């Protein structure tokens, strides 16, 4: 995303606007330093990564990001598949 945490959060907040442009989008926030402002451990950033991915997915009824790039696949899969199934 961006070296500036405020810009990174703005992109996450406005992900739905980006999606409305009609292009496939990848959400790639996994372990990014802006999640903990650089001070969190990798384990904590994994948890924060899942929270952000889940938040963005909920904006689209779990049919939004075309791809989600992650480091901790098991954690993301476990939490993201507990949501509403995508009908698309």
Secondary structure, 3 states (H helix, E strand, C coil): CCCCHHHHHHHHHCHHHHHCCCCCCEECCCCCHHHCCCCCCHHHHHHHHHHHHHHHHHHCCCCCCCEECCCCHHHHHHHHCCCCCCCC
